[in-house]
Amino acid sequence: MSLIFRMLWLLITSLFKPRLPHIKPFNELSMIVLPNDLDINMHMNNGRYLTICDLNRVDMFIRSGLARTMMKQKWMPIITEHTMTYKKALKPFQKYKVTMKVTGWDDRAFDMVHEFLVGDRVVAEGTSKGVIYSRRDGIIPPDQVMATVEKNLNG
């Protein structure tokens, strides 16, 4: 399944999953290593981990209400920093889970933690920082983002 099909599948299935809290959400996706995820060494390509983290964020945006708010406000999510530590390779057709948790934020960016798990074993982990950006207003402070999401959910 190419990435466009994974994204379309995610967009559809996200609509039917339970809602996530918009404050410090935790999200989990069950995945499988597909042939187009592999590199020359026949394990999941290191760049694919970052793409899977993107998919996890999209699922979280939809399920927490942030996606609706971003579309309404014409905001864009941007990852400004991402690190990943690889502990064990993911092999072809191996099942795994990827988790993401928003751990907090400062006056500019949201902090996130990502884990790739096979069973209970962490095979890769990373952190990222992300901002919400408006072409008109620049970076939107996370407190303002959260207040706007809250308003949209309740109003």
C-alpha positions, 0 to 999 in steps of 0.5 A: 500500500503506497503512502497515499493509500495509507493516508486515505485509509487513515483519514477514513478510519480516523473518523470512526475511532473514539475522540481523543482529548485535545490536551496532551493526547496519547495516540496509537496506530497498529501498522505493518511493514510493507514492501514500499517501507523497505530500504536496500537492507530489507528493513524499514527505511529510517525516513519511513519512521518519520513518515509514520510519525506524521500519519500518527499526528494526522490521526491525532489531529482528526480525533482531537478536533485540532484538524477541524480547528486548523482548517477553520482558522487556515492554520498549518502544522509544521514539525520544527525538530525531530530526533529518532533513535533506532534500537532494532530493525523492523523486518518485512511484514512485521507488525508493530505499534507506533505511539505518540504523546503530546507531553507539553508545550512552551510559548511557541511549540508543542513537544511530542514523544514517539515510540515504535513497539513490537509487543512490549519492546521499544524498537525505536523512539523519538521526540519532536517539536511542532508549531501551528503556523498561520500565513497571516499571523505567523506561529500561533502560541500553543495556549491560543491553539488550545483555547481555540480548539476548546471553543470550537469543541464547545461552541 
